[in-house]
Amino acid sequence: MIRTLRICVVVLLVIAPTATPQAPKRPITLEDLWKVKRLGKPSIAPDGKWVAVDVTSFDMDDNSSNTQIWLCSTDGKTQKQLTTHKADSKGPLWSPDGKSIAFTSKRGELTQIYVISRDGGEARQVSKLPMNASGLKWGADSKTIYCVVWTWPDTPDDASYTQKEKAKKDDKVQAYVIDDALYRVWDHWIADGKRPVVFAVDVEKGHHRNLLLGAKRTLPVSGGSASDYDVSPDGKELCFTSESAKELGMDYNLDLFLLDIDTKPDRKKLPEPRNITADNPANDFAPVYSPDGKSIAFSRQTTKFFYADRVRIMEHDRKSGKNLALTENFDRSCSSCQWDGADRLVFETEDEGFHRIGYGGTKGVEAGALPTMNLAPFSQSAPVVSRPQPSRYAIELKHAFLRSDFGMPSSLFVRHFDSSGDYHIEHFNNALRAEWDLGEVKNAHYKGADDEAVQMWIVYPPKFDKTKKWPLLMMIHGGPHNAITTDFHYRWNAHLFASKGYVVAIPNFHGSSGFGQKFTDSITGDMATKPFIDVMKATDYMEALPYIDKTRTTTAGASYGGYMMAWLNGHTDRYKAMICHAGVYNWDSMMASDFVRGRERPLGAFPWGDQAKVDKHNPQRFAKNFKTPTLVMHGEKDYRVPITQGFEYYNTLRIKGVPTRLVYFPDENHWIMKPQNARLWHREFFAWLEKHVGSGPTK
């Protein structure tokens, strides 16, 4: 099992309960995944003494969940529940003066903004919005809370919004008349015309106003979160992300706009938003003002229609108006960027199968130069998922972030800058984790396509005996421009799969992220060939091991991983069983997906263009070769890979006489999110493997 020294840290910081006999360890179960307390985004107090975090608990039998806010002291000695209302309390955010914590909760018909004292007590409702609030940010003076709401551009006040909302609800005709090319996203429709905007809410009086009213701009319809906007420290300026494309869905060009908000609410003529990223035809997003207000850090991609283009950190100088590239020579994507003082940035980056915290200096950096850039930790033997959330007002003290690995659910840590250590400051899941008997995790490398190195995780069953023969499960990740990192996963948990008696191998094939942009972009125009070669060679690598029974090799994948299931089925019969969840089967009919404008670049052409280019990596064209028994699972509300993809694949297998089974979820999207649906999903998953190759060592 890959581990770090954090276990020792926990022993030092967490007060141990009275000693009791330790129960024998046992394999992890599906029920355990739903017993885990799931931690949200942490917020550190300005004085650096406490971290607020929301904690979600699930009731599998009741098919429900509840989220409450907890406080954890940064010395690791205390954790206490702050909210107790039966409704969820989510997204805690410390006020800059450190006196209170803002959060959202649906304690009536709508989700509203609440504040609660750091000392506890009753929470006070701040907002009285006629729509749901989300994406909170405090003003620097602690007197204003900003939020994201969805509203219509032609409803300038509460009365007009409420009237239109009621009319839409009562209308006997619920049809949409659509002109835009983008009208639904992931699992929800946006064809009703509502768009996300930023509201300012007075903390004392609860008055609210739409900061983008009359601006003829909104936040991105695919986003609408706190990362889409920021407010200057002096409260006079809003920087927000907005789509510059003339027609929604036909082009994508997110830009950053500045808007003067130091105006009276009744001012008739508002200033026009000013585009500060017109120098880039692709996406600019995620603005963050520096603590001194002189700069705005933001994220940039330079290749249009490519979601996996490397994300660079940029700096906008407010005085000169220039945009400076800070990480142009750093061949990794950077996200969750925050200021660490006035001249250093802290961010998250994905690197060779790990998530890490990175630091970059900005002082004295000239265009094109590489800033001081460090990744922490450096060691490949220390898998972490680090999501830095530093307080901009106490940044010299410490950061709070989440860390996890294959066997450790996301856990709350702080990093003190007067020492070299990271400290685990909570124990929500310690007792549950102590029960688990988890197998070893290995970080392997092998030669893949073009004889290039490919990284692969191998997860072994508990009590693995290398003198015996074991079945192999090849797990293929989605994307394709993602990677399997050391995150603890609640749906595709490698330790859970291994606990049933399988050796699990997870290759990060060509196209995966975190291995440099060339590696990521290496499958553009041919989505199948190099990943197929990599999967085949990974399987060769595994089957050559003396403890693998190659007569019992199986494979499973979701989304692009599901695409690879269909591709493998048309190109090899070496696998005894396959499991395809939400898989792409036919690129032609994927024109029913929510985002279609970007299909040309990865495929080489649209279906009505050079059909040969599409056909060469379209699984449907190789259906005549399908032989492998395949379990197909899909959700009705999946708009990214529409349900018809699963139906097409299943129907083809069924008509051809290939053993198959369809598991259809009418209430799920691209992922299985409900506890009892997850129970059914896993039951079918393991039953399919058991039916075709059994489980555990070969007898």
C-alpha positions in Angstrom: 0.0 0.0 0.0 1.4 3.4 -0.9 1.6 5.6 2.2 3.1 8.8 3.5 4.2 10.0 6.9 0.8 11.6 7.5 -0.2 8.6 9.7 2.5 9.6 12.2 1.2 13.1 12.1 -2.3 12.0 12.9 -1.0 10.1 16.0 0.6 13.3 17.2 -2.3 15.6 16.7 -5.5 13.7 17.2 -6.6 12.9 20.7 -7.0 9.1 20.8 -10.1 7.5 22.4 -9.8 5.0 25.2 -8.0 1.9 23.9 -10.2 -0.9 22.9 -9.4 -4.3 21.3 -8.8 -3.8 17.6 -11.2 -5.7 15.4 -9.8 -7.9 12.6 -9.3 -6.0 9.4 -11.7 -6.8 6.5 -12.0 -6.0 2.8 -13.6 -2.7 1.9 -17.3 -3.0 0.8 -19.7 -0.9 -1.3 -21.5 0.0 1.9 -18.2 1.5 3.2 -18.1 3.9 0.3 -21.5 5.3 1.5 -20.4 5.3 5.1 -17.5 7.6 4.4 -18.0 11.2 5.5 -17.4 13.2 2.4 -15.6 16.5 2.9 -16.3 19.6 0.8 -14.1 22.6 0.0 -12.4 23.9 3.2 -12.3 27.6 4.3 -9.6 28.7 6.7 -10.3 31.5 9.2 -8.3 34.8 8.8 -6.5 34.1 12.1 -5.4 30.7 10.9 -6.8 28.9 13.9 -9.9 27.1 12.5 -11.0 25.5 9.2 -14.7 25.3 8.3 -15.7 22.4 6.1 -19.0 20.8 5.1 -19.3 17.1 5.8 -21.8 14.9 4.0 -23.2 11.7 5.5 -25.3 9.2 3.5 -28.1 6.8 4.6 -28.0 4.0 2.0 -31.2 2.4 3.2 -33.1 5.7 3.1 -31.4 6.7 -0.1 -30.6 10.1 1.3 -27.8 12.4 2.4 -27.3 15.3 4.8 -24.6 17.9 4.9 -23.5 19.9 7.9 -20.7 22.4 8.7 -17.9 21.5 11.0 -15.1 23.5 12.5 -11.6 21.9 12.9 -8.9 23.6 14.8 -5.6 23.8 12.9 -3.7 22.4 15.8 -5.6 19.1 15.3 -7.0 19.0 18.8 -10.7 19.9 18.2 -13.4 19.2 15.7 -17.0 20.4 16.4 -20.2 20.5 14.5 -21.4 24.1 13.8 -24.8 23.6 12.1 -27.5 21.1 13.1 -30.6 22.1 11.0 -32.2 19.2 9.3 -31.7 20.9 6.0 -28.3 20.8 4.3 -25.8 23.5 5.1 -23.2 23.8 2.4 -20.2 25.8 1.2 -18.9 27.5 4.4 -16.9 30.7 3.8 -15.3 32.8 6.6 -15.9 36.5 6.6 -12.7 38.6 6.2 -13.2 40.0 9.8 -13.3 36.4 11.1 -16.5 36.9 13.0 -18.9 34.8 11.0 -19.3 32.1 8.4 -21.6 32.3 5.4 -23.2 29.3 3.8 -26.2 28.2 1.7 -29.1 26.2 2.9 -32.5 25.2 1.6 -34.7 25.7 4.7 -37.7 26.7 2.7 -38.6 26.5 -1.0 -35.4 28.0 -2.1 -31.7 27.9 -1.3 -30.7 31.1 0.5 -27.6 32.6 2.1 -27.2 32.3 5.9 -24.5 33.5 8.3 -23.6 31.9 11.6 -21.2 33.1 14.4 -17.9 31.3 14.7 -19.0 30.5 18.2 -22.1 28.7 17.0 -25.8 29.4 17.9 -28.6 30.0 15.5 -27.8 30.8 11.9 -29.4 34.0 10.5 -31.0 34.1 7.0 -29.4 37.0 5.1 -30.9 36.7 1.6 -34.6 36.7 0.5 -34.0 36.0 -3.1 -36.8 34.7 -5.4 -34.3 32.2 -6.8 -31.6 29.9 -5.5 -28.2 31.3 -4.4 -24.9 29.6 -4.9 -21.2 30.4 -5.5 -20.7 32.7 -2.5 -17.9 35.3 -2.0 -17.4 37.9 0.8 -16.7 41.5 0.1 -13.5 42.6 1.8 -15.4 44.8 4.3 -17.5 41.8 5.5 -20.6 43.8 4.8 -21.5 42.3 1.4 -21.9 38.7 0.2 -21.8 38.1 -3.5 -23.5 35.1 -5.1 -24.5 33.4 -8.3 -28.2 33.2 -9.3 -30.0 32.1 -12.5 -32.4 34.6 -13.8 -33.9 35.9 -17.1 -32.3 39.0 -18.7 -35.7 40.6 -19.1 -36.7 40.3 -15.4 -34.9 43.3 -13.8 -36.6 43.0 -10.4 -38.1 40.4 -8.0 -41.7 41.0 -9.1 -41.1 40.5 -12.8 -39.0 37.4 -12.1 -41.6 35.9 -9.8 -44.4 36.6 -12.3 -42.5 35.0 -15.2 -41.5 32.0 -13.1 -45.2 31.4 -12.1 -46.4 31.9 -15.7 -43.8 29.3 -17.0 -44.8 26.8 -14.3 -48.6 27.2 -14.9 -48.3 27.2 -18.7 -50.1 24.2 -20.2 -47.5 24.0 -22.9 -44.0 23.0 -21.5 -42.3 22.8 -24.9 -39.1 24.6 -25.8 -38.6 26.6 -29.0 -34.8 26.5 -29.5 -32.5 28.7 -31.6 -29.2 28.2 -29.8 -26.8 25.3 -30.7 -26.3 24.7 -26.9 -29.5 24.0 -25.1 -28.7 21.4 -22.4 -25.6 20.8 -20.3 -24.7 17.4 -18.6 -28.1 16.7 -17.1 -30.1 19.9 -17.2 -31.8 22.0 -19.8 -30.9 25.7 -20.3 -33.4 26.3 -23.1 -35.7 28.3 -20.8 -33.5 31.3 -21.3 -32.3 31.7 -17.7 -28.7 32.6 -17.3 -26.3 32.8 -14.4 -25.4 36.3 -13.1 -23.8 37.9 -10.0 -25.8 39.4 -7.2 -24.6 41.5 -4.3 -26.5 41.0 -1.0 -26.2 43.4 2.0 -25.4 41.3 5.0 -27.2 43.5 7.5 -30.4 44.4 5.6 -30.6 41.5 3.1 -31.1 43.9 0.1 -29.9 42.4 -3.1 -29.1 43.7 -6.6 -28.1 42.2 -9.9 -24.6 43.5 -10.7 -24.9 42.4 -14.4 -28.3 44.0 -15.0 -28.2 45.9 -18.3 -24.6 44.6 -19.0 -25.9 42.3 -21.8 -23.5 39.7 -20.4 -23.8 36.7 -18.1 -21.6 34.1 -16.6 -21.0 30.9 -18.7 -24.0 28.7 -18.9 -21.7 25.6 -18.5 -20.5 27.0 -15.2 -22.2 29.6 -13.0 -19.9 29.1 -10.0 -17.8 31.1 -7.6 -14.7 30.5 -9.8 -16.4 32.5 -12.6 -16.1 35.9 -10.9 -14.2 37.9 -8.3 -14.6 41.3 -6.7 -11.7 43.7 -6.1 -10.5 44.2 -2.5 -11.9 47.8 -2.5 -15.3 46.5 -3.7 -15.4 48.8 -6.7 -14.9 46.4 -9.5 -16.2 43.1 -10.7 -14.2 40.7 -12.9 -16.2 38.0 -14.4 -16.1 35.3 -17.0 -18.4 35.6 -20.0 -18.8 34.0 -23.4 -17.7 36.3 -26.3 -18.9 33.9 -29.0 -21.7 35.5 -31.1 -23.9 32.3 -31.0 -24.1 30.1 -28.0 -22.8 26.6 -28.8 -21.5 27.5 -32.3 -18.2 28.9 -31.0 -16.5 29.0 -27.6 -14.4 31.9 -26.4 -14.6 32.7 -22.7 -13.2 36.1 -21.9 -12.7 38.1 -18.7 -14.6 41.4 -18.3 -14.3 44.2 -15.9 -17.3 46.2 -14.6 -17.4 49.2 -12.3 -19.8 48.3 -9.5 -19.1 51.4 -7.3 -22.4 52.9 -8.4 -25.7 53.6 -6.8 -28.3 50.8 -7.5 -30.7 53.4 -9.1 -28.1 54.7 -11.6 -29.8 54.6 -15.0 -26.8 54.2 -17.3 -24.4 51.5 -16.2 -20.8 51.4 -17.6 -20.1 48.9 -20.3 -18.1 45.8 -19.3 -14.6 45.9 -20.6 -12.9 42.9 -22.2 -9.4 42.4 -20.8 -8.5 39.2 -22.7 -9.4 40.0 -26.3 -5.8 39.1 -27.1 -6.7 35.4 -26.9 -9.2 33.7 -29.2 -9.7 30.8 -26.9 -10.8 30.5 -23.2 -9.8 32.8 -20.4 -11.5 32.2 -17.0 -11.3 31.9 -13.2 -10.2 35.4 -12.2 -8.7 36.1 -8.7 -7.7 39.6 -7.5 -4.4 39.9 -5.7 -4.7 41.0 -2.0 -3.3 44.4 -2.9 -5.7 44.8 -5.8 -2.9 45.5 -8.3 -3.3 42.3 -10.3 -5.7 39.7 -11.4 -4.6 36.1 -11.8 -6.6 34.0 -14.2 -6.5 30.8 -16.3 -5.9 30.6 -20.0 -6.2 28.0 -22.8 -4.9 28.9 -26.3 -6.4 26.1 -28.5 -10.0 26.5 -29.4 -12.4 23.5 -29.2 -10.0 21.5 -27.0 -11.0 21.1 -23.4 -7.7 19.4 -22.5 -5.5 22.2 -23.8 -2.9 23.1 -21.2 -4.3 25.6 -18.6 -1.8 28.4 -18.0 -1.7 30.8 -15.2 -1.8 34.4 -16.3 -1.5 37.8 -14.5 -3.3 40.9 -15.6 -1.7 44.1 -14.5 -4.5 46.5 -13.7 -2.4 49.6 -14.2 -0.8 48.8 -17.5 -3.6 46.5 -18.8 -1.0 43.9 -19.9 -1.5 40.1 -19.6 1.6 38.2 -18.5 2.0 34.5 -19.0 3.4 33.0 -15.8 3.5 29.3 -16.6 4.1 29.3 -20.3 7.1 27.0 -19.9 5.5 24.7 -17.3 4.2 21.7 -19.2 1.3 20.9 -16.9 -2.2 22.4 -16.4 -2.8 24.5 -13.4 -6.1 25.0 -11.6 -7.6 26.3 -8.3 -5.2 29.2 -8.4 -5.1 31.5 -5.4 -2.8 34.3 -4.2 -0.2 33.5 -1.6 0.7 37.1 -0.7 1.2 39.8 -3.4 3.8 38.1 -5.5 3.3 34.3 -5.2 0.5 32.0 -6.4 -0.5 28.6 -5.1 -2.3 26.2 -7.4 -3.2 22.5 -8.0 -1.6 20.6 -10.8 -1.8 17.0 -12.1 1.5 15.3 -12.6 2.2 11.7 -13.7 -0.8 10.2 -11.9 -0.7 12.5 -8.8 -2.3 15.8 -7.8 0.1 18.2 -6.2 0.3 21.7 -4.8 2.4 24.0 -6.9 3.9 27.4 -6.1 4.9 30.1 -8.6 6.5 33.4 -8.0 5.3 36.5 -10.0 7.7 39.2 -8.8 10.1 40.4 -11.6 8.8 37.8 -14.1 9.0 39.0 -17.7 6.8 37.7 -20.6 7.8 34.1 -21.5 10.1 33.6 -18.5 9.6 30.7 -16.2 8.7 31.9 -12.6 9.9 30.1 -9.5 7.9 26.9 -9.8 7.9 24.2 -7.2 5.7 21.1 -6.8 5.1 19.8 -3.3 5.7 17.1 -2.5 8.3 16.1 -5.1 8.5 12.4 -4.2 6.7 10.0 -6.5 6.1 7.8 -3.4 3.9 10.4 -1.8 0.5 10.3 -3.6 -1.6 13.3 -2.7 -4.6 15.2 -3.9 -4.0 18.8 -2.9 -6.6 21.5 -3.4 -5.2 24.7 -1.9 -7.7 27.0 -0.4 -5.6 29.7 1.3 -7.0 32.6 3.2 -6.0 35.8 1.3 -5.8 37.7 4.6 -3.7 35.2 6.6 -1.7 33.5 3.9 1.6 33.6 5.7 0.2 31.4 8.4 -1.0 28.2 6.7 -3.1 26.7 3.9 -5.9 24.3 4.3 -6.4 21.6 1.6 -7.8 18.1 1.0 -5.6 15.1 0.5 -6.5 11.5 -0.5 -5.1 8.4 -2.0 -6.6 5.1 -3.4 -7.3 3.9 0.2 -7.8 7.2 2.0 -11.0 9.3 1.5 -10.5 13.1 1.1 -9.0 14.3 4.4 -8.4 17.8 5.8 -4.8 18.9 6.1 -3.1 22.2 6.9 0.3 23.3 5.8 2.3 25.6 8.1 4.8 27.8 6.5 7.0 28.1 9.6 7.6 24.3 9.4 8.1 21.6 6.8 5.1 19.4 7.6 1.5 18.9 6.5 -0.9 18.1 9.4 -4.0 16.0 9.3 -6.5 17.9 11.5 -9.7 15.8 11.5 -10.7 12.2 12.1 -14.1 11.8 10.5 -13.2 8.6 8.8 -10.3 7.3 10.9 -12.3 4.5 12.6 -13.8 3.3 9.4 -10.5 3.3 7.6 -8.9 1.3 10.4 -11.3 -1.6 9.6 -10.2 -1.9 6.0 -7.8 -4.6 4.8 -6.5 -3.0 1.6 -4.1 -4.6 -0.9 -0.9 -3.1 -2.2 -0.8 -0.4 -4.9 2.1 -0.3 -7.4 3.1 2.4 -9.8 4.3 0.6 -12.9 5.7 1.8 -16.3 5.8 0.0 -19.6 6.5 0.6 -23.3 3.3 1.6 -25.1 2.5 3.0 -28.5 5.5 4.5 -30.4 7.6 2.7 -27.8 6.9 5.6 -25.4 6.7 5.1 -21.6 3.1 4.7 -20.2 2.3 4.8 -16.5 -0.1 2.3 -14.9 -1.5 1.7 -11.5 -1.8 -1.9 -10.2 -4.1 -2.6 -7.3 -3.9 -6.0 -5.6 -6.5 -7.9 -3.5 -6.1 -8.0 0.2 -4.0 -10.9 1.4 -2.7 -11.3 -2.1 -0.8 -14.6 -2.6 1.7 -14.3 -5.5 2.0 -18.1 -5.6 -1.6 -18.4 -6.9 -3.2 -17.4 -10.2 -5.6 -14.5 -10.1 -8.1 -13.0 -12.6 -7.2 -9.7 -14.1 -9.5 -6.6 -14.5 -8.3 -3.9 -16.8 -9.9 -0.6 -15.9 -10.0 2.0 -18.6 -10.5 5.6 -17.6 -12.8 8.2 -19.3 -12.1 11.5 -20.9 -10.0 10.5 -22.8 -8.0 13.5 -21.7 -8.2 12.6 -18.0 -6.1 10.3 -15.9 -6.5 7.9 -13.1 -4.7 9.6 -10.2 -4.4 8.5 -6.6 -7.8 10.0 -5.7 -10.1 8.0 -3.5 -13.0 7.2 -5.9 -16.6 6.7 -4.8 -17.9 5.1 -8.0 -14.9 3.3 -9.6 -13.0 2.4 -6.5 -10.0 0.2 -7.5 -9.7 -1.2 -3.9 -13.3 -2.3 -3.9 -12.9 -4.0 -7.3 -9.7 -5.7 -6.0 -11.4 -6.8 -2.8 -13.6 -9.2 -4.8 -10.6 -11.1 -5.8 -9.2 -9.4 -8.9 -5.9 -7.8 -9.7 -6.8 -4.4 -11.1 -4.6 -2.7 -13.7 -5.3 1.0 -14.7 -3.1 2.3 -17.5 -2.9 6.1 -18.2 -2.7 5.6 -22.0 -1.8 8.1 -24.7 -4.1 11.1 -24.4 -4.2 11.1 -20.6 -3.6 14.3 -18.8 -0.7 15.1 -16.5 2.1 13.7 -18.7 2.7 16.8 -20.8 0.7 18.5 -23.5 2.3 16.5 -26.4 1.2 13.2 -24.7 -2.3 14.6 -24.2 -2.7 15.8 -27.7 -1.1 12.7 -29.3 -4.5 11.1 -30.1 -6.1 14.1 -31.7 -7.6 13.0 -35.1 -7.4 9.3 -34.0 -9.1 8.6 -30.7 -8.5 4.8 -30.9 -5.2 3.6 -32.2 -2.6 4.7 -29.6 -4.9 4.0 -26.6 -5.8 0.6 -28.0 -2.1 -0.2 -28.4 -1.4 1.0 -24.9 -4.2 -1.1 -23.4 -3.1 -4.2 -25.4 0.5 -3.8 -24.2 -0.7 -3.1 -20.6 -2.6 -6.4 -20.8 0.5 -8.1 -22.2 2.5 -6.7 -19.3 0.0 -8.0 -16.8 -0.6 -11.4 -18.3 3.2 -12.0 -18.4 3.2 -11.8 -14.6 3.3 -15.4 -13.1 0.4 -14.8 -10.8 -2.1 -13.7 -13.5 -4.4 -16.3 -15.1 -4.7 -14.9 -18.6 -7.7 -17.2 -19.3 -9.6 -15.0 -16.8 -8.8 -11.5 -18.2 -11.7 -8.9 -18.2 -12.0 -5.2 -18.8 -14.3 -2.3 -17.8 -14.7 1.4 -18.5 -17.0 4.4 -18.5 -17.5 7.3 -20.9 -14.4 7.2 -23.1 -13.6 4.0 -21.2 -16.9 2.7 -22.4 -16.0 3.8 -25.9 -12.8 1.7 -25.6 -15.0 -1.3 -24.5 -16.8 -1.1 -27.9 -13.5 -0.5 -29.7 -11.8 -3.5 -28.0 -14.9 -5.7 -28.8 -14.4 -4.9 -32.5 -10.7 -5.5 -32.5 -9.8 -8.4 -30.1 -11.4 -11.4 -28.4 -8.8 -11.7 -25.7 -11.1 -10.5 -22.9 -13.6 -12.9 -21.4 -16.0 -10.2 -20.4 -16.5 -6.5 -20.7 -18.5 -3.8 -18.8 -19.4 -0.6 -20.6 -20.9 2.3 -18.6 -22.1 5.4 -20.4 -19.9 4.5 -23.3 -19.6 6.2 -26.7 -20.6 3.7 -29.4 -21.3 5.7 -32.5 -19.6 9.1 -33.3 -22.2 9.9 -36.0 -25.1 9.8 -33.5 -23.0 11.5 -30.8 -24.3 14.7 -32.6 -27.1 14.4 -30.1 -24.6 15.3 -27.3 -24.8 18.6 -25.4 -21.5 19.9 -26.7 -21.0 19.1 -30.4 -19.1 22.1 -31.9 -15.8 20.7 -30.6 -16.1 17.2 -32.2 -14.3 18.1 -35.4 -10.9 18.5 -33.8 -10.6 15.2 -32.0 -12.3 13.2 -34.8 -10.6 14.9 -37.7 -14.0 15.8 -39.4 -17.7 16.0 -38.8 -19.8 13.0 -39.9 -20.9 14.9 -43.0 -17.3 15.8 -43.9 -14.6 13.2 -44.5 -16.5 10.2 -43.3 -13.5 8.0 -43.7 -11.7 10.0 -41.0 -14.5 9.4 -38.6 -15.1 5.8 -39.5 -11.5 4.8 -38.8 -12.1 5.3 -35.0 -15.9 4.7 -34.9 -16.6 1.5 -32.9 -20.0 1.0 -34.7 -18.2 0.4 -38.0 -16.6 -2.8 -36.5 -19.7 -4.3 -35.1 -19.4 -7.4 -37.3 -16.4 -8.5 -35.1 -18.2 -8.2 -31.8 -17.9 -11.5 -29.8 -17.2 -10.6 -26.1 -20.0 -10.8 -23.6 -20.7 -7.2 -22.5 -22.7 -5.6 -19.7 -24.1 -2.2 -20.8 -25.1 0.4 -18.2 -26.4 3.9 -18.9 -28.5 6.8 -17.4 -31.4 8.5 -19.0 -30.3 12.0 -18.0 -26.8 11.7 -19.5 -26.7 14.4 -22.1 -22.9 14.2 -22.6 -23.1 10.6 -23.9 -26.8 10.3 -24.7 -28.7 7.2 -23.6 -29.2 6.2 -27.2 -25.5 5.3 -27.3 -26.1 2.6 -24.8 -29.3 1.4 -26.5 -27.5 1.2 -29.9 -24.6 -0.8 -28.5 -26.9 -3.1 -26.5 -29.3 -3.7 -29.4 -26.4 -4.5 -31.8 -24.9 -7.0 -29.3 -28.3 -8.6 -28.7 -29.2 -9.0 -32.4 -25.8 -10.4 -33.1 -26.3 -13.0 -30.4 -23.4 -11.8 -28.2 -24.2 -12.4 -24.5 -25.3 -9.0 -23.1 -27.3 -7.3 -20.5 -28.7 -3.8 -20.2 -29.0 -1.9 -16.9 -31.0 1.3 -17.4 -31.2 4.1 -14.8 -34.1 6.5 -15.6 -33.1 8.9 -12.8 -29.3 9.1 -13.2 -27.0 11.1 -15.5 -23.4 10.4 -16.6 -22.7 9.1 -13.2 -24.5 6.9 -10.7 -25.2 9.3 -7.8 -27.8 7.7 -5.6 -26.9 5.1 -2.9 -29.4 2.4 -3.8 -28.7 2.8 -7.6 -25.0 2.4 -6.7 -25.9 -0.8 -4.9 -27.6 -2.2 -8.0 -24.8 -1.0 -10.3 -22.2 -2.8 -8.2 -24.3 -5.9 -7.8 -24.6 -6.2 -11.6 -21.0 -5.3 -12.2 -19.6 -8.1 -9.9 -22.3 -10.6 -11.0 -21.2 -10.2 -14.6 -17.6 -10.8 -13.8 -18.5 -13.7 -11.6 -20.6 -15.3 -14.3 -17.9 -15.2 -16.9 -14.6 -15.6 -15.0 -15.4 -16.2 -11.4 -13.5 -14.4 -8.6 -10.5 -15.0 -6.4 -7.6 -17.4 -7.2 -8.0 -20.0 -9.8 -8.9 -23.3 -8.2 
